[in-house]
């Protein structure tokens, strides 16, 4: 359990997160891209299963946060708490019996009210949250990164020569031997292994120049620094449990801006216009600079060569992986609502989003001939090196129409239709297996990905059975764009001469699909207690998956 939100058996990235109707999902993995302080939230609505045609790009559910507005009076709040993790399984969780009242601490504040000189026409609301959590998993610093493991048959020795590493003025690695430094040099300190520190700031301005016009501006800042349990596909807690200074940490900076306008045209008609821009930046590495002089040469540039068999723990060394993902998303959305008759409401709208995704991912290489670290690029053409870099600018859009009708004063029918568009703007190889021998990256084997267009009907019917209870039926088809991190994988179509098994993304994948039926009963008992019972059927298809293919003479020879 990683703490992610799963709805109706779906994956965690099948949920669309919105703030005041604007998406805050990070398109790399379709996860929530910007954190939101709980003390800034006025209301949370969760639409599960067969949600209406107003929402899209989600298979399982939609979560929409509505942020607080400033009031007529100045109001402020502050609260804090601290604590630690407790468990009776002391034989499983090392060091869990050592109590630290400040192991997990959090502070929150809010302040809002009218802006001076504007009366009640312009108000503001601000909030902030700081949290520092050292977790419940611990390691021991038995080894430092320079304490490299040497294996001689069945003999395992840690730093038998007393190696020390430094840098010359031109960046070359200088190794010296000091017999006094032979063996492990760790201080034996107990180190928290899975930690996080984050600060989240939110602000909102609300301007009401006229009775029928409401304007808002939202800003959210979310900065974090954490040592994740898993990074770049590696269980860091286990691998670096006794060399904790060798694990990578993730530094993230996320920002979201949104401007909204609600204009009431008449008693029966109004529209909302929203424009937003999201920035996501996350780097996972040991040091910010990939050529940091603190990096230590690792045998064969492979950290697993330092593993103490069969434990999987490493003695010395550091993670040589360096990955940075940057995203900028600009989006716009319009919704028009018209109550054309007392029992008939029409709603239509559209949205468009343009992403700019930048990836830079590689494993730092130590060149023994030149005695220096290098960043792999096509220019230096290092053999059998996995690295990836690209800029992609996919575009997506949607239109929807929703008709809400009250029939016979008892039945409520919602019928809608949604259209979605996606252009990944990238090349793909339609026949990887058939072009292995001649080269999967040859230009004549690559095609432009085709734009994807889908139409989705949505319908629901509800009717009351008591004054506080209703029965509802619903049906819908739902699509979700493939995660860009997967479909843009290995953009150079590099096969490394099948020295190891390469992976290729496919920007021409169809959107993921689900067809859902639902029947539910809802009963309100009191103002605070409500019961809901639902039966649903969910048929999913075109989910992203990886499959292994052996094709061509070169690949077959390697396989043998």
Secondary structure per residue as TSV (DSSP state, phi and psi in degrees):
chain	resnum	aa	ss	phi	psi
A	1	X	-	360.0	111.8
A	2	X	-	-95.9	6.9
A	3	X	S	82.7	1.6
A	4	X	-	-76.6	159.2
A	5	X	-	-87.9	124.0
A	6	X	-	-119.4	131.8
A	7	X	-	-119.1	123.6
A	8	X	T	51.7	46.2
A	9	X	T	77.7	2.8
A	10	X	-	-81.8	167.0
A	11	X	-	-69.5	160.4
A	12	X	G	-66.3	-25.1
A	13	X	G	-92.7	18.6
A	14	X	G	-98.8	14.3
A	15	X	E	-113.4	133.7
A	16	X	E	-94.9	126.0
A	17	X	E	-105.9	132.5
A	18	X	E	-133.8	151.7
A	19	X	E	-123.2	115.4
A	20	X	T	54.5	36.5
A	21	X	T	88.3	-3.3
A	22	X	E	-106.3	131.7
A	23	X	E	-65.6	139.4
A	24	X	-	-121.5	17.0
A	25	X	E	-71.1	142.7
A	26	X	E	-85.2	115.9
A	27	X	T	-67.1	-16.4
A	28	X	T	-57.4	-49.3
A	29	X	T	-124.5	3.9
A	30	X	T	59.2	34.3
A	31	X	E	-101.4	170.3
A	32	X	E	-62.6	121.1
A	33	X	-	-88.5	-25.5
A	34	X	S	-131.7	127.4
A	35	X	-	-70.8	154.1
A	36	X	-	-131.1	124.6
A	37	X	-	-65.2	132.5
A	38	X	G	-63.1	-29.5
A	39	X	G	-77.3	-1.5
A	40	X	G	-99.6	-0.7
A	41	X	E	-98.1	127.0
A	42	X	E	-88.8	-38.2
A	43	X	E	-155.3	146.2
A	44	X	E	-126.8	126.5
A	45	X	E	-115.5	133.4
A	46	X	E	-119.1	115.7
A	47	X	E	-103.8	119.0
A	48	X	E	-113.4	153.3
A	49	X	S	66.7	-117.9
A	50	X	S	-87.7	71.3
A	51	X	-	-76.5	167.7
A	52	X	-	-74.9	172.2
A	53	X	T	-67.8	-10.1
A	54	X	T	-66.7	-25.2
A	55	X	-	-113.4	149.3
A	56	X	-	-154.1	-171.1
A	57	X	S	52.9	44.0
A	58	X	-	-156.7	141.5
A	59	X	S	-100.3	-26.5
A	60	X	S	-116.3	-35.8
A	61	X	E	-175.3	169.1
A	62	X	E	-131.1	129.8
A	63	X	E	-115.9	119.6
A	64	X	E	-118.4	122.8
A	65	X	E	-97.6	132.8
A	66	X	E	-108.6	121.0
A	67	X	E	-85.8	159.4
A	68	X	-	-75.5	148.5
A	69	X	-	-101.1	155.8
A	70	X	-	-70.8	149.4
A	71	X	-	-96.9	-172.7
A	72	X	S	-73.5	-23.7
A	73	X	S	-117.2	157.1
A	74	X	-	-75.6	130.0
A	75	X	E	-135.9	143.0
A	76	X	E	-142.8	154.6
A	77	X	E	-149.2	156.2
A	78	X	E	-151.8	136.3
A	79	X	E	-150.7	155.1
A	80	X	E	-150.1	155.2
A	81	X	E	-150.1	161.1
A	82	X	E	-148.0	159.1
A	83	X	E	-179.5	-166.9
A	84	X	-	-146.4	170.4
A	85	X	-	-91.5	138.6
A	86	X	-	-124.2	143.2
A	87	X	-	-158.3	144.2
A	88	X	S	-84.8	-8.8
A	89	X	-	-87.9	65.6
A	90	X	T	-69.3	-22.3
A	91	X	T	-77.4	-14.8
A	92	X	T	-98.2	-45.2
A	93	X	S	-101.0	101.6
A	94	X	T	-60.9	134.8
A	95	X	T	70.4	8.6
A	96	X	T	-68.7	-19.4
A	97	X	T	-80.6	-9.3
A	98	X	S	-86.3	112.9
A	99	X	-	-87.9	137.7
A	100	X	-	-137.0	109.6
A	101	X	T	-63.1	-17.0
A	102	X	T	-112.8	21.3
A	103	X	S	-64.7	-39.3
A	104	X	E	-130.6	110.6
A	105	X	E	-131.7	149.6
A	106	X	E	-147.5	142.1
A	107	X	E	-134.9	139.4
A	108	X	E	-134.2	145.6
A	109	X	E	-146.3	154.7
A	110	X	E	-140.7	153.2
A	111	X	E	-157.0	130.3
A	112	X	E	-159.2	168.1
A	113	X	E	155.6	-165.9
A	114	X	E	-77.5	148.1
A	115	X	-	-80.6	128.7
A	116	X	T	-54.3	143.6
A	117	X	T	79.7	-5.7
A	118	X	S	-112.1	3.0
A	119	X	T	62.9	-135.0
A	120	X	T	-98.7	6.5
A	121	X	S	-74.9	-28.8
A	122	X	E	-128.4	119.1
A	123	X	E	-125.4	163.6
A	124	X	E	-136.8	156.6
A	125	X	E	-146.0	130.5
A	126	X	E	-129.6	153.5
A	127	X	E	-154.0	160.4
A	128	X	E	-151.6	149.2
A	129	X	E	-138.9	132.9
A	130	X	E	-123.5	132.4
A	131	X	E	-140.1	137.9
A	132	X	E	-132.8	118.0
A	133	X	E	-128.0	119.2
A	134	X	-	-89.4	2.1
A	135	X	-	71.2	-168.8
A	136	X	S	-125.3	6.6
A	137	X	-	-110.0	130.5
A	138	X	E	-127.0	153.1
A	139	X	E	-125.6	-179.2
A	140	X	E	-129.6	131.1
A	141	X	-	-80.8	76.3
A	142	X	-	-79.8	-32.6
A	143	X	-	-125.4	147.8
A	144	X	-	-98.9	163.8
A	145	X	T	-56.0	-27.9
A	146	X	T	-79.4	-10.2
A	147	X	-	-83.2	71.8
A	148	X	-	-73.5	141.0
A	149	X	E	-83.2	133.8
A	150	X	E	-115.7	131.2
A	151	X	E	-114.1	125.3
A	152	X	E	-127.8	91.5
A	153	X	T	66.1	-121.4
A	154	X	T	-91.9	4.6
A	155	X	E	-95.6	121.7
A	156	X	E	-109.3	123.8
A	157	X	E	-132.3	136.2
A	158	X	E	-98.9	118.9
A	159	X	S	44.4	62.6
A	160	X	T	-71.4	-10.7
A	161	X	T	-108.3	-8.9
A	162	X	-	71.0	48.9
A	163	X	E	-70.9	140.5
A	164	X	E	-131.6	140.4
A	165	X	E	-119.2	139.5
A	166	X	E	-143.3	179.5
A	167	X	E	-121.8	142.4
A	168	X	-	-81.9	176.2
A	169	X	T	-63.0	-30.3
A	170	X	T	-94.7	12.4
A	171	X	S	91.3	5.1
A	172	X	-	-76.6	147.8
A	173	X	E	-83.8	128.3
A	174	X	E	-112.4	121.5
A	175	X	E	-105.7	129.7
A	176	X	E	-125.1	156.6
A	177	X	E	-114.3	131.6
A	178	X	-	-134.3	107.6
A	179	X	G	-55.4	-24.8
A	180	X	G	-71.5	-15.8
A	181	X	G	-103.3	13.7
A	182	X	-	-64.0	138.9
A	183	X	S	92.0	178.7
A	184	X	-	-60.3	140.6
A	185	X	-	-118.4	9.0
A	186	X	-	-65.5	154.4
A	187	X	-	-89.5	-0.1
A	188	X	-	75.4	11.4
A	189	X	-	-70.2	146.6
A	190	X	E	-84.0	126.5
A	191	X	E	-122.5	126.3
A	192	X	E	-64.7	132.0
A	193	X	-	-99.9	-33.1
A	194	X	S	-118.7	93.2
A	195	X	-	-122.7	163.2
A	196	X	E	-152.3	145.4
A	197	X	E	-139.3	128.2
A	198	X	E	-147.9	149.6
A	199	X	E	-130.8	135.4
A	200	X	E	-129.0	126.7
A	201	X	E	-123.1	137.8
A	202	X	E	-133.6	145.2
A	203	X	E	-145.4	147.6
A	204	X	E	-146.6	131.6
A	205	X	E	-111.2	134.2
A	206	X	E	-123.3	122.0
A	207	X	E	-121.8	125.2
A	208	X	E	-122.6	80.5
A	209	X	E	-68.4	-31.0
A	210	X	E	-132.8	163.8
A	211	X	T	-64.3	-25.8
A	212	X	T	-107.0	12.5
A	213	X	E	-129.6	130.4
A	214	X	E	-132.3	126.1
A	215	X	E	-123.1	142.3
A	216	X	E	-136.2	153.3
A	217	X	E	-135.3	125.3
A	218	X	E	-116.3	142.2
A	219	X	E	-140.0	139.3
A	220	X	E	-136.4	133.8
A	221	X	E	-123.2	132.9
A	222	X	E	-140.8	106.8
A	223	X	E	-115.7	134.8
A	224	X	E	-143.0	156.6
A	225	X	E	-142.5	117.1
A	226	X	E	-143.6	152.8
A	227	X	-	-103.1	100.0
A	228	X	-	-74.9	156.5
A	229	X	S	-66.8	-37.1
A	230	X	E	-123.1	130.1
A	231	X	E	-138.3	131.7
A	232	X	T	52.1	38.1
A	233	X	T	78.0	10.7
A	234	X	E	-116.1	134.0
A	235	X	E	-76.3	94.7
A	236	X	H	-67.8	-34.8
A	237	X	H	-58.7	-41.5
A	238	X	H	-78.6	-50.0
A	239	X	H	-61.2	-43.6
A	240	X	T	-106.1	26.1
A	241	X	T	-61.6	-30.8
A	242	X	T	-111.3	3.2
A	243	X	-	-131.8	65.2
A	244	X	G	-63.7	-22.9
A	245	X	G	-78.8	-0.5
A	246	X	G	-95.4	-4.9
A	247	X	S	-83.4	156.3
A	248	X	-	-88.8	150.7
A	249	X	E	-119.9	158.7
A	250	X	E	-110.4	121.7
A	251	X	E	-109.9	123.7
A	252	X	E	-127.3	145.8
A	253	X	E	-136.7	118.6
A	254	X	E	-127.5	135.5
A	255	X	E	-136.9	142.1
A	256	X	E	-138.4	130.4
A	257	X	E	-122.5	142.2
A	258	X	E	-150.2	138.1
A	259	X	E	-119.9	133.5
A	260	X	E	-130.0	146.9
A	261	X	E	-134.6	127.2
A	262	X	E	-118.9	121.7
A	263	X	E	-125.2	116.9
A	264	X	E	-89.3	115.5
A	265	X	-	-86.3	-31.3
A	266	X	S	-158.6	-175.1
A	267	X	S	-66.9	-19.3
A	268	X	S	-117.1	-2.1
A	269	X	E	-141.1	136.1
A	270	X	E	-152.4	164.6
A	271	X	E	-139.4	156.6
A	272	X	E	-126.1	138.7
A	273	X	E	-126.6	129.2
A	274	X	E	-134.4	137.6
A	275	X	E	-131.2	132.5
A	276	X	E	-140.1	159.3
A	277	X	E	-141.6	130.3
A	278	X	E	-117.8	140.6
A	279	X	E	-123.4	129.6
A	280	X	E	-129.5	130.5
A	281	X	E	-140.5	120.5
A	282	X	E	-137.6	129.5
A	283	X	E	-122.9	132.2
A	284	X	E	-120.8	114.9
A	285	X	E	-170.0	169.9
A	286	X	S	-73.6	-47.1
A	287	X	S	-126.2	153.6
A	288	X	S	-63.7	-42.9
A	289	X	S	-87.5	118.4
A	290	X	T	-64.0	-15.8
A	291	X	T	-107.3	25.3
A	292	X	-	-56.8	133.6
A	293	X	T	-65.1	-9.7
A	294	X	T	-82.0	-9.1
A	295	X	-	-66.5	141.0
A	296	X	-	-112.9	134.6
A	297	X	-	-59.4	133.9
A	298	X	-	-112.0	137.3
A	299	X	G	-52.9	126.6
A	300	X	G	59.7	18.7
A	301	X	G	54.8	28.7
A	302	X	-	-128.0	111.6
A	303	X	G	-64.9	-27.6
A	304	X	G	-66.4	-17.8
A	305	X	G	-68.7	-11.3
A	306	X	G	-97.8	8.6
A	307	X	B	-73.9	140.6
A	308	X	-	-89.0	104.2
A	309	X	T	-67.0	137.5
A	310	X	T	-102.1	22.4
A	311	X	T	-73.9	-32.1
A	312	X	-	88.4	-9.3
A	313	X	-	-74.0	145.2
A	314	X	B	-104.3	150.1
A	315	X	-	-111.2	108.9
A	316	X	S	80.6	179.4
A	317	X	-	81.8	174.8
A	318	X	-	-143.4	160.2
A	319	X	-	-65.1	130.0
A	320	X	-	-100.4	4.9
A	321	X	E	-78.6	142.3
A	322	X	E	-141.5	116.4
A	323	X	E	-135.5	133.9
A	324	X	E	-135.1	129.2
A	325	X	E	-117.6	127.7
A	326	X	E	-124.7	139.0
A	327	X	E	-139.4	141.2
A	328	X	E	-131.3	123.7
A	329	X	E	-120.6	124.5
A	330	X	E	-110.1	126.8
A	331	X	E	-136.3	153.8
A	332	X	E	-141.5	145.9
A	333	X	E	-147.9	139.8
A	334	X	E	-132.5	138.3
A	335	X	E	-131.8	132.3
A	336	X	E	-122.0	127.7
A	337	X	E	-122.9	132.1
A	338	X	E	-139.0	118.5
A	339	X	E	-88.3	83.7
A	340	X	E	-70.3	-28.4
A	341	X	E	-139.0	159.9
A	342	X	T	-55.5	-27.7
A	343	X	T	-115.9	21.5
A	344	X	E	-146.8	115.2
A	345	X	E	-122.2	130.9
A	346	X	E	-109.6	140.4
A	347	X	E	-140.6	131.2
A	348	X	E	-142.5	158.6
A	349	X	E	-175.7	-177.7
A	350	X	E	-160.4	162.8
A	351	X	E	-150.3	155.6
A	352	X	E	-144.1	144.9
A	353	X	E	-142.1	136.9
A	354	X	E	-121.8	123.7
A	355	X	E	-105.5	151.1
A	356	X	E	-131.1	109.4
A	357	X	E	-110.6	127.1
A	358	X	E	-120.1	126.4
A	359	X	E	-123.8	136.8
A	360	X	E	-138.2	108.0
A	361	X	E	-138.5	131.0
A	362	X	E	-162.9	171.3
A	363	X	E	-111.9	124.7
A	364	X	-	-63.5	138.0
A	365	X	E	-115.4	133.7
A	366	X	E	-99.1	119.2
A	367	X	E	-92.0	108.7
A	368	X	T	-66.1	-32.0
A	369	X	T	-65.8	-38.5
A	370	X	T	-99.8	-5.6
A	371	X	T	55.5	46.5
A	372	X	E	-151.3	157.2
A	373	X	E	-83.6	146.8
A	374	X	E	-133.8	150.8
A	375	X	-	-94.9	119.9
A	376	X	-	-65.6	134.0
A	377	X	-	-142.8	164.7
A	378	X	T	-60.2	-26.6
A	379	X	T	-68.7	-45.2
A	380	X	T	-85.9	-11.1
A	381	X	-	47.7	52.6
A	382	X	-	-71.4	139.9
A	383	X	T	-70.5	141.5
A	384	X	T	50.8	46.0
A	385	X	-	-111.2	132.9
A	386	X	-	-95.7	113.4
A	387	X	E	-149.1	154.1
A	388	X	E	-147.7	134.3
A	389	X	E	-149.2	139.7
A	390	X	E	-165.4	164.3
A	391	X	E	-127.5	124.7
A	392	X	E	-125.7	144.3
A	393	X	-	-131.6	69.1
A	394	X	-	-70.2	155.7
A	395	X	E	-126.6	137.3
A	396	X	E	-136.0	152.3
A	397	X	E	-152.4	167.9
A	398	X	E	-157.2	149.9
A	399	X	E	-131.3	146.8
A	400	X	E	-145.6	156.5
A	401	X	E	-137.5	131.9
A	402	X	E	-134.8	128.2
A	403	X	E	-120.5	117.0
A	404	X	E	-108.6	121.1
A	405	X	E	-126.4	136.8
A	406	X	E	-100.2	115.2
A	407	X	E	-105.3	127.8
A	408	X	T	55.6	26.1
A	409	X	T	61.3	9.5
A	410	X	T	-128.7	-38.3
A	411	X	E	-94.5	139.1
A	412	X	E	-119.3	119.1
A	413	X	E	-112.1	125.7
A	414	X	E	-114.4	115.6
A	415	X	E	-121.6	129.8
A	416	X	E	-143.8	162.9
A	417	X	E	-140.6	134.6
A	418	X	E	-128.9	138.6
A	419	X	E	-119.6	132.8
A	420	X	E	-129.0	148.5
A	421	X	E	-134.7	140.2
A	422	X	E	-144.7	130.7
A	423	X	E	-126.2	110.0
A	424	X	-	-77.9	-17.3
A	425	X	-	52.0	57.6
A	426	X	-	-151.2	166.1
A	427	X	E	-92.5	153.5
A	428	X	E	-146.4	160.1
A	429	X	-	-105.2	112.1
A	430	X	T	-74.1	-11.6
A	431	X	T	-139.9	69.4
A	432	X	T	-61.3	-45.0
A	433	X	G	-64.7	-34.5
A	434	X	G	-85.6	-6.4
A	435	X	G	-119.5	17.5
A	436	X	T	-62.5	-47.9
A	437	X	T	-69.1	-38.7
A	438	X	T	-83.9	-15.4
A	439	X	-	115.8	111.2
A	440	X	T	-67.8	-19.6
A	441	X	T	-94.3	-0.8
A	442	X	-	-60.5	137.6
A	443	X	G	-58.8	-34.8
A	444	X	G	-69.6	-13.3
A	445	X	G	-97.2	0.1
A	446	X	-	-108.6	140.6
A	447	X	E	-127.1	157.7
A	448	X	E	-74.6	134.4
A	449	X	-	-63.2	141.5
A	450	X	-	-84.6	139.7
A	451	X	-	-60.1	142.3
A	452	X	E	-106.6	133.2
A	453	X	E	-130.8	135.6
A	454	X	E	-140.3	147.3
A	455	X	E	-120.3	133.0
A	456	X	E	-128.2	115.6
A	457	X	E	-81.5	144.7
A	458	X	E	-136.0	136.9
A	459	X	E	-149.9	142.5
A	460	X	E	-147.1	149.0
A	461	X	E	-136.5	131.3
A	462	X	E	-136.5	149.2
A	463	X	E	-151.6	146.7
A	464	X	E	-77.8	145.0
A	465	X	E	-111.4	-22.4
A	466	X	E	-142.4	-179.6
A	467	X	T	-67.9	-20.0
A	468	X	T	-124.1	11.5
A	469	X	E	-135.1	147.0
A	470	X	E	-138.1	156.3
A	471	X	E	-116.2	140.6
A	472	X	E	-136.9	150.1
A	473	X	E	-129.4	143.6
A	474	X	E	-152.9	156.8
A	475	X	E	-149.2	147.1
A	476	X	E	-169.1	156.5
A	477	X	E	-111.9	136.0
A	478	X	E	-133.1	140.2
A	479	X	E	-127.0	152.5
A	480	X	E	-141.1	135.6
A	481	X	-	-62.2	145.7
A	482	X	-	-61.4	150.6
A	483	X	-	-68.7	127.5
A	484	X	H	-64.8	-29.8
A	485	X	H	-60.2	-32.8
A	486	X	H	-82.2	-45.4
A	487	X	H	-75.8	-20.1
A	488	X	T	-96.6	9.8
A	489	X	S	-62.5	139.1
A	490	X	S	53.4	63.0
A	491	X	T	-67.0	-19.0
A	492	X	T	-85.1	-3.2
A	493	X	-	52.3	44.1
A	494	X	-	-81.9	125.7
A	495	X	-	-102.8	-5.1
A	496	X	G	53.5	31.1
A	497	X	G	54.3	26.3
A	498	X	G	56.5	30.9
A	499	X	S	-61.7	-35.6
A	500	X	S	-139.1	173.7
A	501	X	-	-76.6	115.0
A	502	X	-	-81.5	159.4
A	503	X	-	-120.9	143.5
A	504	X	-	-129.4	135.9
A	505	X	-	-85.6	169.5
A	506	X	-	-136.9	95.6
A	507	X	T	-67.7	-5.1
A	508	X	T	-98.2	13.2
A	509	X	-	-62.9	146.2
A	510	X	-	-71.9	151.4
A	511	X	-	-59.2	150.0
A	512	X	E	-69.9	146.7
A	513	X	E	-132.5	147.0
A	514	X	E	-142.7	140.5
A	515	X	E	-114.5	126.7
A	516	X	E	-131.6	141.8
A	517	X	E	-123.6	146.9
A	518	X	E	-150.6	141.4
A	519	X	E	-131.2	132.3
A	520	X	E	-141.2	156.2
A	521	X	E	-124.5	130.9
A	522	X	E	-128.2	130.0
A	523	X	E	-134.8	126.8
A	524	X	E	-96.8	122.7
A	525	X	-	-96.1	-48.9
A	526	X	S	-137.8	-178.1
A	527	X	S	-64.0	-22.1
A	528	X	S	-112.1	-6.8
A	529	X	-	-126.0	126.5
A	530	X	E	-140.2	140.4
A	531	X	E	-115.0	139.0
A	532	X	E	-135.1	131.8
A	533	X	E	-123.7	130.0
A	534	X	E	-137.5	142.8
A	535	X	E	-119.4	129.0
A	536	X	E	-138.0	156.4
A	537	X	E	-126.2	131.3
A	538	X	E	-133.5	119.1
A	539	X	E	-112.5	116.2
A	540	X	E	-110.8	150.0
A	541	X	E	-154.7	165.1
A	542	X	-	60.1	28.4
A	543	X	-	-68.8	147.3
A	544	X	-	-69.6	131.6
A	545	X	-	-150.5	163.5
A	546	X	-	-109.3	143.0
A	547	X	-	-136.1	148.2
A	548	X	-	-93.1	132.2
A	549	X	-	-128.1	130.6
A	550	X	-	-112.3	116.6
A	551	X	-	-150.5	152.8
A	552	X	H	82.3	157.8
A	553	X	H	-67.3	-39.8
A	554	X	H	-64.6	-47.9
A	555	X	H	-65.8	-40.6
A	556	X	H	-64.1	-38.8
A	557	X	H	-63.7	-42.0
A	558	X	H	-65.2	-38.0
A	559	X	H	-64.0	-35.2
A	560	X	-	-73.7	360.0
